[in-house]
Amino acid sequence: MELDADLAEALWVLGQPGRRFDLEVMERDTLASLERIASARDRLLDCVSIEERSDLLACAAVVRQHLAQGEAYTDIPGYDPHAR
């Protein structure tokens, strides 16, 4: 869950006034979190059966095709992507 929180924080910071945070540190931390996604995904897939893995990957491919970029912010508390 820590990786999930790190990525949510990175999205939240994008909507904040620029001088409020050290953006270089946020960029460094966000890039580090993004580098961890592949291994986290692999660990998750190692926990499920081959059949479940196949179904999960097929479902993920369908979801990716239909997601709008703004939907990344859906569960970020207090963030309204339309308020810019």
C-alpha positions in Angstrom: 0.0 0.0 0.0 2.9 2.3 0.5 3.6 2.5 -3.3 -0.1 3.3 -3.8 0.1 6.2 -1.3 3.3 7.5 -2.8 1.7 7.7 -6.3 -1.5 9.3 -4.9 0.6 11.9 -3.1 2.5 12.6 -6.4 -0.8 13.3 -8.2 -2.1 15.4 -5.3 1.1 17.6 -5.3 0.6 18.4 -8.9 -2.5 20.4 -8.0 -0.8 22.4 -5.2 0.8 25.8 -5.4 4.4 25.4 -6.7 6.2 27.0 -3.8 4.5 24.9 -1.2 6.6 21.7 -1.8 10.2 20.9 -2.9 9.3 19.8 -6.4 12.8 18.3 -7.0 12.4 16.0 -4.0 8.8 15.1 -5.1 10.1 14.4 -8.7 12.9 12.2 -7.3 10.5 10.3 -5.0 7.9 9.9 -7.7 10.4 8.5 -10.2 11.6 6.1 -7.5 8.0 5.0 -6.9 7.4 4.5 -10.7 10.5 2.3 -10.9 8.9 0.0 -8.2 5.7 -0.6 -10.1 7.0 -3.4 -12.3 8.4 -5.5 -9.3 5.2 -4.9 -7.3 3.1 -6.1 -10.3 5.3 -9.2 -10.6 5.0 -9.9 -6.9 1.2 -9.7 -7.2 1.1 -11.9 -10.2 3.3 -14.5 -8.4 0.5 -14.8 -5.8 -2.2 -16.0 -8.2 -2.7 -19.1 -10.3 -1.8 -19.2 -14.0 -5.5 -19.1 -14.9 -6.1 -16.1 -12.6 -3.1 -14.4 -13.9 -4.2 -14.7 -17.5 -7.7 -13.4 -16.6 -6.2 -10.5 -14.6 -3.8 -9.5 -17.4 -6.6 -9.6 -20.0 -8.9 -7.5 -17.8 -6.1 -5.0 -17.2 -5.6 -4.6 -20.9 -9.3 -3.8 -21.4 -9.3 -1.4 -18.5 -6.2 0.5 -19.9 -7.9 1.0 -23.2 -10.9 2.7 -21.6 -9.3 4.9 -18.9 -9.2 8.6 -19.4 -6.1 10.4 -18.0 -8.2 12.4 -15.6 -9.5 9.2 -13.9 -6.1 8.9 -12.2 -7.3 11.5 -9.8 -10.6 9.8 -8.9 -9.7 8.7 -5.4 -7.4 11.6 -4.4 -9.1 13.3 -1.5 -9.7 17.0 -2.0 -8.5 17.0 -5.5 -10.7 18.4 -8.3 -8.9 18.1 -11.7 -11.5 20.4 -13.1 -10.7 23.2 -10.7 -7.6 24.4 -12.6 
